[in-house]
Amino acid sequence: MNSTICESTRSDYEKRGFCIKRNALDPERMQEIGMELEATMDRRSGETNVYVNGELHQEKKRPEDMREPHIDEPFWLGLCGEPKILDALEELIGPNLVLLMSHLFVKPPKEGMSIAWHQDIVEWAHISGSNICTVWLALDDVDLENGCMQVIPESHRGSPVIEKMETKGTDYLGRESMISDEQRRSAAPIELKAGEFSIHDAYLVHGSGSNTSQRRRAGYTMRYADPETLQIDPAQHWSPLYLVRGEVDWPAKSYVDARPAAQGAS
Ligand SMILES: O=C(O)CCC(=O)C(=O)O
């Protein structure tokens, strides 16, 4: 296991496909985020319909699967526009930033699911572009024991599309990228304190183990792109596209204006 991690610089990010921002959000802000997380988890708990071998079952909703909270909860959209996060992104992918998606991944103690090795870009068949990335904000302290994210450094180089196979396991995705043993051995854990975040390229192979600890592991992923290089079919995309910083060609591209000044004005 390779435990060396890169700092938050553009050259590290380009070389290794990810970087880490330490001491980003302060404890007061994290306390506020923690309270909102509890409220969102309460609102989204309950049962959901699933089909197993063609038969309908009711299952408890998984807290790993709280998708797109930014669409209907202004708090999470506001967090996607957090200046410290956008400043870090701006250095890496440029001054114009579009929010594509977000997802709260909460792994409960002792039973949090693993997430198999995958590349984000391969999961989103209707999206392509050379400058798409994910911010993974730690809402709890995360380490290998509670199932922190792990990455395969440099696996994004050359923008490969790696074939997937079914895991036939109990992981969150049910399919995984076919990577070599050598790549597996090079995995780097992204251990973070609450309030720190990592940024990874959409082609980088990553995943996470199950939570074997007594502690919760919560993270918020926010996915961004540079609108100049982004290619997306809005008809197939399940959420609006939000411009969070900079400029785009209005109104040819239909973005929701979520830049902080626009939000303040409304
Ligand atoms: O939260 C995790 O462990 C994995 C998250 C992930 O796959 C992603 O951010 O793309």
Ligand as a Chemical Component Dictionary entry (heavy atoms), coordinates in Angstrom:
data_LIG
# 
_chem_comp.id                   LIG 
_chem_comp.type                 NON-POLYMER 
_chem_comp.pdbx_formal_charge   0 
_chem_comp.three_letter_code    LIG 
# 
loop_
_chem_comp_atom.comp_id 
_chem_comp_atom.atom_id 
_chem_comp_atom.alt_atom_id 
_chem_comp_atom.type_symbol 
_chem_comp_atom.charge 
_chem_comp_atom.model_Cartn_x 
_chem_comp_atom.model_Cartn_y 
_chem_comp_atom.model_Cartn_z 
_chem_comp_atom.pdbx_ordinal 
LIG O1 O1 O 0 -17.100 7.382 -0.895 1  
LIG C1 C1 C 0 -16.449 6.473 -1.418 2  
LIG O2 O2 O 0 -15.852 5.633 -0.777 3  
LIG C2 C2 C 0 -16.300 6.401 -2.917 4  
LIG C3 C3 C 0 -16.744 7.625 -3.564 5  
LIG C4 C4 C 0 -16.640 7.543 -5.029 6  
LIG O3 O3 O 0 -16.615 6.512 -5.625 7  
LIG C5 C5 C 0 -16.538 8.781 -5.772 8  
LIG O4 O4 O 0 -16.416 9.836 -5.149 9  
LIG O5 O5 O 0 -16.536 8.742 -6.991 10 
# 
loop_
_chem_comp_bond.comp_id 
_chem_comp_bond.atom_id_1 
_chem_comp_bond.atom_id_2 
_chem_comp_bond.value_order 
_chem_comp_bond.pdbx_ordinal 
LIG O1 C1 DOUB 1 
LIG C1 O2 SING 2 
LIG C1 C2 SING 3 
LIG C2 C3 SING 4 
LIG C3 C4 SING 5 
LIG C4 O3 DOUB 6 
LIG C4 C5 SING 7 
LIG C5 O4 DOUB 8 
LIG C5 O5 SING 9 
# 
